[in-house]
Amino acid sequence: QVQLVETGGGLVQAGGSLRLSCAASGGTFSRYTMGWFRQAPGKERDFVAAITRTTGSTYYADSVKGRFTISRDNAKNTVYLQMNSLKPEDTAIYYCAAHGFISRTYYDRGSYDYWGQGTQVTVSS
């Protein structure tokens, strides 16, 4: 059983930056593809970014491409989401997720077996 804990959320002005962290425990971190998803009030939980377990390939939603960067440190069992040029529409609860299957799609929230509790990101205009 993998436990995920997100930190780093907060309130920031438009154009600002935040870095989210997700610390994993209870499993072999390097064996998991890690993803970030977000959920705004009244909306579904949407894919933001993912980094694979094998090659470390990264993938992004079109809405964040060029502004957000996902990375992982297997020695620290942590995945990061660097968010720059934040916009009010980035306001949401951000969730970290993990799965251990190469064949599963990285952008489908149904692919992920483990989820953190979420961290709130609020971007003011």
Secondary structure as GFF3:
##gff-version 3
##sequence-region A 1 125
A	DSSP	beta_strand	3	7	.	.	.	ID=ss1
A	DSSP	beta_strand	10	13	.	.	.	ID=ss2
A	DSSP	beta_strand	18	25	.	.	.	ID=ss3
A	DSSP	three_ten_helix	29	31	.	.	.	ID=ss4
A	DSSP	beta_strand	33	39	.	.	.	ID=ss5
A	DSSP	beta_strand	45	51	.	.	.	ID=ss6
A	DSSP	beta_strand	58	60	.	.	.	ID=ss7
A	DSSP	beta_strand	68	73	.	.	.	ID=ss8
A	DSSP	beta_strand	78	83	.	.	.	ID=ss9
A	DSSP	three_ten_helix	88	90	.	.	.	ID=ss10
A	DSSP	beta_strand	92	99	.	.	.	ID=ss11
A	DSSP	three_ten_helix	109	111	.	.	.	ID=ss12
A	DSSP	beta_strand	114	115	.	.	.	ID=ss13
A	DSSP	beta_strand	119	124	.	.	.	ID=ss14
###
